[in-house]
Amino acid sequence: MADAPINDSRVAERHAVKFYGDDDSLFSTVAGFLAQGLLNGQPAVVIATEAHRSGIVRRLGDLSVDVSRATSEGDLLVLDASELMKAFMREQAPDAALFRQQVGSVVERALRRRNVVVRAYGEMVDLLWKDGQSSAAIQLEILWNQLACQYGFALLCGYSMGHFYKQAIRMEDVCAQHAEVWP
């Protein structure tokens, strides 16, 4: 599903979730989503762990994206998920104002040179889920949806299937915050 062409008229309304079983599947899906935009002049943002950042960037290169150029020109922003979360998490919950300030500035930075749709991948919600903070993850999904109304970006969230084995019922809560679910 991730390799299917995205209708650009709908991309600004997209908030999708990818449940993945292994990193290679995640890297292929995320890189496909971001590369399609980058190759069409849309900036991209990656907010992930170090292992996932390097895997996604490597896969972008495999898809003919000039990663060095995209990064140096500001078309590709690659950020550490844990570090960014530290800027807006307070008492194990996302602070809405700080989230809008911190993450909103990232989106604005990606949009700084033109008025196009930004494609973003984030796994901060997965880090919260992994740490047993499922309510905070859902709150963060809601904040992402609110921010998307302001900026009109396309967001793909990633969740490891392994984090749901004890909380399968909460998967519906995650799906409810997304316009699309990618298996």
N, C-alpha and C positions, 0 to 999 in steps of 0.2 A: 504494500500500500504506500510506503514512503517513497517509492520510486515513481509513482504515478505523477504526471504533471499536475501542478497546482494551478487552479484558475486564479490568476492574479487579482481579479475583481473581488474574490472572496478571501484572499490571503490575510487581509487586515482584520478579518473577523475570526480568524482561526486561533483557537487555544486547544491544542491536542495533547494527548498523553500517550506515551509509549511505555508499555509494560514489557520488560525484557528479561530474558533468562540468562543471557551471556553477553559479555562486553562486545564481542564482534558484531552481534546483531544490533546492539545499541549504536556502535560506531557507524555502521553502514546506514542506518536509518537517519541519524542526526546529520551525518556528512551529506547524504543525499538531499535532505531538506535544506540545509544551509548552502550547499554548492549551487543548487538550482537558483537561489536568490543571488548569490555572489556573482555568478556568471551572467546574470541579467541586470547587474548594477545595484542590487539591493544589499545594504550592509548587513552584517551578521554579528551576533553576540553569543559567546559561549560562556556559561557560568557553571563550572563543573569542578570535580576533584582533579588533582594533578594527573592521575592515571587516565582518567577519561578525557581530560583536555588534550593530552599528548596523542591518545588514540584517535580522537576526532580530527585533530589537526593533520595527523598522518594520513587519515582516510580522505580528507579534503584534497591533499596533494595528489592522491591517487586518482581523484576525479577531475584533474586538470585545473585546480584552483592554484594560482600563484600565491601561496600562503604568506610568503615574506612580503610581497608587494601589498597584498590586502591588509596585512597587519601594519606595515609602515605608513600606508595611506589612510589608516583609520577605518577601513571598510570591514575589518575583522577585529573585534575586541574579544580577548580571551581572559577571563577572570576566574579567580579562585572562589568557589562556592562558600567555603567556610569563612574566609576572610570577609567576604561581602556580607554574610549573615551577621557577623559580629557587629557590623555598623548599624543594624536595625533591630536586632533581637534584644528584648528586655524581659527579664524574669520568665524565661522559657516561652515567650510569645512574641510575635512580630509587632513592633510599634508601627502603626499605620503611617504616621507623619514621617518617621525616619525612613520607612520603606519607600514612600513616595519621593523623598529627598534623595536617598542613596541610589535606588534602582532607576528612578526617573532620570537622574543625571546620566546614568549609563546609556539609557535610551536616547536622551538628548545628544549625547556625545556621538552616538552612531548616526544620528540624523543631521548633524551639524552642517553638512555641506549640501544637502538636497532634501527635497520633500518626497521621500519614497517610503515604502514599507520596510521596516526592520524585521529580520527573522532572528529569533532568539531561541536558544536551547538553555534550559536550566534544570539543575538537579538539587537545588537547595531543599525543596520539599522532600526529596528522597532521603537526604541526610537527616532531616527532622524525623521522618518516619522510622528510619533505621535506629534512631536514638529513643524510640518509644514515644515521640511527641506527635502523635497523629493529629490531635486537635490543632496544634500549632501549624502543622502542614496544611490542613484544610483552611485555616485562617490565612495562610500565606497564598494559597490558591485564589482565595477571594480577593486579596489585595492585588494579585496579578491581573485578575479580571477587571478590577476597577482601573488600574493603570492602563490596561489595553483600551479602555473606553476613551481615555485622554489622548493616547498616542497612536492607536490603531496599528499595533505591531502584531506579528504572527509569533506565537510562542508554542514551543514543543517542550513538554516536561517529561522527564524520565524517572521511572520507578522500577527498582529491581523486584521481580516477582518473589524473590526469597524473603522480602520483608513482610509479605502478606500471609505467610503460612499460619500465623497465630491470630490474624486480624482480617480474615477474608471478608467478613461482613462489611468492614469499613471501605472495601474497594469500591462499593457503590457510592460512597461519599466522595471519593476521589473522582470517579467517572462523572458524577453530577456537576462538577466544576469545569468540565471540559466539553467543548463542542464536538470533538472527535476523539475516539479511542482507537489507537493503533496497536494491534496485537503483537 
